[in-house]
Amino acid sequence: MTAYESPAKLNLALLVEPPRSDGYHPLQSLVQTIEWIDRLDVEEAEEDRFEVDGADLDPEDNLVLRSVRALRDRSFVPPLDIRLAKHIPQGAGLGGGSSNAAATLLASSELARLPRSTADEIAPSIGSDVPLFLIGGTMLVTGVGDVVDSQLPLTGFSVAVAVPPFELATADVYRRWDELEGPIGEVGSPARLPPPLRGGIPIRNDLTPAAIAIESELADFMADLRARWGTPVMMTGSGSGCFAFFPDPDEATGAAASVSDMCRATRGLSLRPAGVQRLT
């Protein structure tokens, strides 16, 4: 059985534009993979089998199985025994499901002895965040999430991530953003940002007002984090996960531990220079 690491991501910036005629929103996002990892174990088997530990997924319809089906529409893929160990919280804007899909595409294509380009071609059809996990590191994501360009790696800081007790659905947040006529997220002081993030893309999340409009507790949660951490706090993706910047892993870990009483999950994390990867 071969193991694959499936990391989470943070949207360090997320700038959203009104929807196109097809309903998709053009965006510009600075995305960073982080060392919060799910594990996918895959091997060839006599018949398909899929097990999940740590989450309640629909056994018939989830991004892992959709990825296998999409690959089989292109080429022969043998029966697979897939075991997913979930650690990344769901409904938190951390991209765990999309990352799992990317890891499945990579694993399945390798077992079927297909070129890596096959996974790259299929990824956008599974979900808008799936392609970025096949690249990883520091990325500028544009288009409707389908254009991913690697950037110089960010260094010199760590992050504390805090996930509140409630979840938010991406489709609901975008719908509310449209209803609110496209609000712009708050931009913090550049002086409070790590030096590598100053002077580039505006560090804001335009979906934050819509997420708060859906779940008012999010505003209180972010305010409590700011008070305890003494630093600006941002939401990642469509929420509900939030994060802040710290100088090193020890400070980030301490900050995460200090708010564990108000979170369903919290961690201090280093930036990850890669996306999904096979473990050797």
Secondary structure, DSSP 8 states (H G I E B T S, - for coil): -EEEEEEEEEEEEEEE----TTS---EEEEEEEEEEEEEEEEEE-SS-EEEEESS---SSSSHHHHHHHHHHTTS----EEEEEE--S-SSSSS-HHHHHHHHHHHHHHHHTT--HHHHHHHHHHH-TTHHHHTT-SEEEEETTTTEEEE-----S-EEEEEE-SS---HHHHHHHHHHTT--------GGGS-GGGTTSS---BTTHHHHHHH-THHHHHHHHHHHHH-S--EE-TTSS-EEEEESSHHHHHHHHHHTGGG-SEEEEE-B-S-SSEE--
